[in-house]
Amino acid sequence: MTIMTRSAVHKRSTTDRIRKNVVSGRLSAVLILLPPALILFSLFVILPLVDAAYYSGFSWNGYGSPSDFVGTENYRRLLDHSVFHTALWNTAKLILVSLLVQMPLALGLALLVYRRTPTNTLFRLVFFLPYILAEVAAGLIWSFVFDGDYGITAMMFQALGEDSVYVLSDHQWAFPAIMTVIVWKYFGFHMMIYIAALQGVPNDLVEAARLEGARPRQIAWFVQIPMIKHALVVSGFFAIIGSLQIFDIIIPMTNGGPSNSTHTIVTYLYSFGLSRLNIGFGSAAAVVLFVLAIAIAFFYQRNTNREGQA
């Protein structure tokens, strides 16, 4: 009895010692890793946001110290500006296209090439290459493609004996062309997320469904897609936040034209704030963009978490 008691006490003391070591190790990791992260977050997120909120209360060109306090006038001008309304609507269209076109396209291709074969590896590389290309380079390439004088579009129309179409100078077609380029540029990124998730789906489930007589489409819809729901949620979050940040593709393609019809919130901020040295007005646009991004992210996460719990 005494031996058993001593053994139990020894095991308990060993467990307590291990637990203390784990707790102390976690505490040490927090003390070592958390301060640098907090410093970087404060320097590159919190302080710029505070500065933007402060400068948005002034009519300031960026030189010297701001002194002409205007209160909420910059926000009133921003909300009354028709081009800002166009930028908001264009940003909303980018979000919808990303969710309803880009993600389904990426998912369909992922279902076709997720298996580990040399041919599928080649297709993955081809589909992923646009994402590797720099945004500015992609914008310049497609601006040449859509050029009505020397681009591929002009060559196609000339070969058909038709007059050239200046796509990026047309109010009706300029932004659809930009959305096409954005889908082409980023669908490979989402495809790779889905491929990684699909490769984690147990083959036993797929084989069992196949033996039960399920067709490939039914297997994808009822077995594979429900199993990668978390990947879809993450992909959707990236698609939404990425759509709010589109800038580098639009500037080389249209620079917001024609007649400010292809601006997004970020290009609007750049064109009407930084480029025109209206830093206070641009800071107001930046604050609105930040609040919008936080609100959308919070709403998205709250709803997806609620669906996951259900």
Secondary structure, 3 states (H helix, E strand, C coil): CHHHHHHHHHHHHHHHHHHHHHHHHHHHHHHHHHHHHHHHHHHHHHHHHHHHHHHCCECCCCCCCCCCECCCHHHHHHHHCHHHHHHHHHHHHHHHHHHHHHHHHHHHHHHHHCCCCHHHHHHHHHHHHHHHCCHHHHHHHHHHHCCCCCCHHHHHHHHCCCCCCCHHHCCCCHHHHHHHHHHHHHHHHHHHHHHHHHCCCCHHHHHHHHHCCCCHHHHHHHHHHHHCHHHHHHHHHHHHHHHHCCCCCHHHHCCCCCCCCCCCHHHHHHHHHHCCCCHHHHHHHHHHHHHHHHHHHHHHHHHHHHHHHC
